[in-house]
Amino acid sequence: MGMRGGMGNMQNMMKQMQKMQKKMTEAQEKLGEERIEGTAGGGMVTVIVTGHKEIVDVAIKPEVVDPDDIEMLQDLVLAATNDALKKAEELTNKTMGQFTKGMNLPF
């Protein structure tokens, strides 16, 4: 048995890790193409983010724009943004979680 078996195992693990790495990279890239929608005020404000948590679109319905109540609009934009980011976070965890589940590696 000696050392040789051990080395083969090591190489095997490295191969597995590289495969895993490649899959993770692909998953990350896919996340970047995802579009996640957050809304507030019953759809009055919509914010769209990517799976990488970049904001790509903000839509505001004209009827929610009140010059006398800019604060409400700001709150809605904030709420919609946080909604979208929370969903993006959940998607990321779900997507990347499958990789970290099987391994006790600190990520």
C-alpha positions as CSV (number, residue, x, y, z in Angstrom):
1,M,0.0,0.0,0.0
2,G,2.7,2.5,1.0
3,M,2.7,6.1,-0.1
4,R,1.5,5.6,-3.7
5,G,-2.2,5.1,-2.8
6,G,-2.1,8.3,-0.7
7,M,-0.8,10.4,-3.6
8,G,-3.4,9.1,-6.0
9,N,-6.1,10.1,-3.6
10,M,-4.6,13.5,-3.2
11,Q,-4.6,14.0,-7.0
12,N,-8.2,12.8,-7.2
13,M,-9.2,15.4,-4.6
14,M,-7.4,18.1,-6.4
15,K,-9.3,17.1,-9.6
16,Q,-12.6,17.2,-7.7
17,M,-11.8,20.6,-6.3
18,Q,-11.0,21.9,-9.7
19,K,-14.3,20.6,-11.1
20,M,-16.1,22.2,-8.2
21,Q,-14.2,25.5,-8.8
22,K,-15.3,25.5,-12.4
23,K,-18.9,24.8,-11.5
24,M,-18.8,27.5,-8.9
25,T,-17.4,30.0,-11.4
26,E,-20.1,29.1,-13.9
27,A,-22.8,29.5,-11.2
28,Q,-21.4,32.9,-10.2
29,E,-21.5,34.0,-13.9
30,K,-25.1,32.8,-14.2
31,L,-26.1,34.8,-11.2
32,G,-24.8,37.9,-12.9
33,E,-27.2,37.3,-15.7
34,E,-30.2,36.8,-13.4
35,R,-32.7,39.7,-13.1
36,I,-34.4,39.9,-9.7
37,E,-37.3,42.3,-9.1
38,G,-38.0,44.1,-5.9
39,T,-41.2,46.2,-5.5
40,A,-42.7,48.6,-3.0
41,G,-46.0,50.4,-2.7
42,G,-47.9,47.6,-4.4
43,G,-45.8,47.8,-7.5
44,M,-45.6,51.6,-7.6
45,V,-41.8,51.3,-7.5
46,T,-39.9,48.5,-9.1
47,V,-36.2,47.9,-8.7
48,I,-34.3,45.3,-10.7
49,V,-31.0,43.9,-9.7
50,T,-28.7,41.2,-11.0
51,G,-27.7,38.2,-9.0
52,H,-24.5,40.1,-8.4
53,K,-26.5,42.7,-6.6
54,E,-26.1,45.4,-9.2
55,I,-29.1,47.7,-9.7
56,V,-30.0,47.6,-13.4
57,D,-33.4,49.3,-13.5
58,V,-35.6,51.5,-11.4
59,A,-39.2,52.1,-12.5
60,I,-41.5,54.6,-10.8
61,K,-45.1,55.0,-11.7
62,P,-46.0,58.6,-12.3
63,E,-49.0,58.6,-10.0
64,V,-46.7,57.9,-7.0
65,V,-44.6,61.1,-7.7
66,D,-45.8,63.8,-5.3
67,P,-43.7,66.9,-5.3
68,D,-45.0,67.6,-1.8
69,D,-44.0,64.2,-0.5
70,I,-40.6,63.3,-1.9
71,E,-39.9,61.4,1.3
72,M,-42.5,58.8,0.6
73,L,-41.0,58.3,-2.8
74,Q,-37.6,57.9,-1.4
75,D,-38.9,55.4,1.2
76,L,-40.5,53.4,-1.6
77,V,-37.3,53.3,-3.7
78,L,-35.4,52.2,-0.6
79,A,-37.9,49.5,0.2
80,A,-38.0,48.2,-3.4
81,T,-34.2,48.2,-3.5
82,N,-33.9,46.3,-0.3
83,D,-36.6,43.9,-1.4
84,A,-34.6,43.2,-4.6
85,L,-31.3,42.8,-2.8
86,K,-32.8,40.5,-0.2
87,K,-34.2,38.3,-3.0
88,A,-30.8,38.4,-4.8
89,E,-29.1,37.4,-1.6
90,E,-31.5,34.4,-1.2
91,L,-30.9,33.3,-4.7
92,T,-27.1,33.6,-4.2
93,N,-27.3,31.5,-1.0
94,K,-29.4,28.9,-2.7
95,T,-27.2,28.8,-5.8
96,M,-23.9,28.8,-4.0
97,G,-25.1,26.8,-1.0
98,Q,-25.1,23.6,-3.0
99,F,-21.3,23.9,-3.3
100,T,-20.6,24.6,0.3
101,K,-23.0,22.0,1.7
102,G,-20.9,19.0,0.9
103,M,-17.6,20.5,2.0
104,N,-16.4,21.9,5.2
105,L,-14.4,24.6,3.6
106,P,-14.6,28.1,4.9
107,F,-15.8,30.4,2.1
